């Protein structure tokens, strides 16, 4: 039986968090003073206590153990801050564990950061030769592989331009082409492929699945569909510990449930008792129980006669949403201040993806009594919507207040831009494009030649196959 390609035994990684910039100097000095034998015991103890109080240890990983067989494809899942990237850096050798042992058998290629290992002033061609030399290849061996690397990267004449002129997509193309075509024994990938366009991502997945079938591959990603389709086994990390290990399908389901049940607040609750808010309906305690978020002036725009002061986004039970998935009910609470009475007010929202592209939205003109009046003063306005069946990823919500009766033509009194971030997870099924639009009324029936319009039979040439390389 061959040894595992990767073996991690009781590994922990701690980072020192200093209490202040000055503590980085006086903490170690006091620690050394506390070890001097000629000082009285009381003085040594005092110095040690001051030294220990100057810092604390933050454990990014704690007692992690795992084994990955040779040729396996393994995914690492977890929310931000769970220790995924730290684990990958330990496997790559760019970090040393605080305690425990990490053993990796074979040559390693790691894509940990965009452009890592490249010299920005070198051309793409020069960086290919540099990366190959670091891997122990001779120039003649690199010459034999260069055309394959350049063809895979497909960046054209930019191969002879400095890396600092590359876009992020071009850089990841070249980085993956080098790692894939030089065919390491162990490939480590940390979210790097998410930068490339979808066609290049599909090309990389095919290459890893076919040409690199015997390479041990470890992926850190938030793309749950990729985990299910590329890997057979996966680990889920939470707060630096492995909380699940099993098949990729089961790991994705566990991660979705874990993320969905999380109720981490998007920001610290802010209360303003000095402002008296009228009670919306019978529940006079509601304003004090909401996790209000302050809005920065830089996030606001519009005429400003009606202002959004604070926003709280919750589930119906007033918990903060955590991770969201399709059909989750989202409640938006808005603290409005109006400088004058307004007879025609509407509220709207839209969701944007991580690049700022608007995805979907609505305003209250579509509702019965959705155009309402406001007196001067402070008001609490609430609306709800169901999370759409969209791609997993990071999204933000923008809230708007308008004055008028038309859904498109009205005065924008206030926009609060990108005020809350959502972490959307997949409901365990494929999202084909931006969102799924359900199909209905499927029917299949044969057509006989005599039923077709026209008297003559039509012959059809076979379709040519279409490939994406």
PyMOL commands that set and color helices and strands:
alter all, ss='L'
color gray80, all
select helices_A, chain A and resi 23-33+41-52+84-92+124-134+139-153+156-160+163-165+168-181+192-195+198-210+224-230+248-261+286-289+297-299+364-366+449-451
alter helices_A, ss='H'
color red, helices_A
select strands_A, chain A and resi 6-18+55-68+73-78+99-104+108-111+186-190+216-220+233-238+241-247+293-294+300-301+306-314+323-324+329-338+342-353+358-363+372-374+377-386+393-403+411-424
alter strands_A, ss='S'
color yellow, strands_A
deselect
rebuild
show_as cartoon
